[in-house]
């Protein structure tokens, strides 16, 4: 369904520190940087990018929006969350853990990146 996801950030260096640590915790690599200074992460067939806004305005997180990344285990999700908090992210919502919902049981962990974008990891459990 998606070709890629891109978020905005005013401080690309802070975002690189944060996302490099988070993606390493998921088994990925540090970002490559294109000629326009955008961060490019490619992992498990997905592409995630971070860019300063092209229009020159300030970056802002989507109110009500969340970008979710898949994890293979609760332990990997916990490592992702810890790496994010240690590298400029902010823990939000409930602590990482198992949740019950209409779509089943799942592990979830939420962060805000240094630019305020809301991201999470998820593992469906049943």
N, C-alpha and C positions, 0 to 999 in steps of 0.2 A: 504494500500500500504506500509506504513512504520511500522516497529516494534518499532523503537525508533530513537532518534536523540542524538548525542553526540558531544560536542564541547571541544576543548582543552583550558587549562588555566594554566599559570605558578603559579599564586597566588590563590590558592583554597579558602583561607579565604576571599579575596576581592570578588571573584566570588560568594561565599556563601552569603555574605552580600547583594550583588546586586540582585542575583536571588531569595533569600528568600523574599526580599521586592517586587520584580516584581510579583512573583507568589502569594503572599498574596493579592496583588491588584486585581488579577484575581480570588480570592476565593480559592486558593490552600493553601498548607502547606509548611513549611520550609523543606529543603532537609533532607533526611536520608543519612547517610554516610556509604558506604560499607567498608569492611576490607582493601581495597586498597586505601581508601581515596577519592573515587569518590562520587560526589554529585548526588543524585537520586531524581528527582521530578516526581511524578505521579499525573495526574490531568485529569479528563474528558476522561479517557481511553488512554491518551497519556503518553509516558515516555520520559523524557528529562534528559540527564546526562552531567556532567562536570567532566573532568579528566585531570590530568597532562598527557602529551604525554607519551605513553608507551615506545617509543624508546629513551627517555631521552633528546630529542631535545627540542628546544623552541616551545611553542605554537604560532600559528599565525592564524589570521582570514582569511577566504576564500575571495579572491579578486573576487567580482562579486557574491558571495553567500549571501543568506539571509535566515534566519529561521523565519517563521511566526507563531504566536500563535493567536488563535481565541479569540475574546472578544464578550461579549453579548450586549454591548452598547458603544456609544461614551464616555460616562462618565467613564466607566470601563477602556477604552483605555487611557483616559486622566490621570486617577489615576495610571495606569501602567507606563505611561511615566514619570509622576512626581516622582513616587517611584524609578524608575531606575536612573533618573538624581540625585536625592537626595542621592543615595547609590552607587556612583562611575561610573555610566554610562554617556555617552556623547550623547546629542541630535544631530541627523544628518538629512540631507535632509530637506524637507519642514517641517514646524511645524505640529503637529498632526491635522488632519482634513479630510474633505471629498475630494475625488478625483474622476474624471471621467476617464474611460478607455474603451478599446475595450470590456472588459468583464463586464462592468457595473459600477455602482456607488458604492463606498466603502469608509469606514473610515479607515485611515492608520496612524500609528505613528511608527517612527523608532528610534533606539538607537544603539550605540556600547557598548558592555559590557566591563568590565575592562580589558579583554584580547584582545579586538579589534574585536570580533565577531559581525557581523551585524545581528540584530534581529528586528522584528516588530510585531505589533498586527494589526489585520484586522477584520472588520465587513462588510460583504456584505450588501448593502442597496437596491439593486434593480436589 
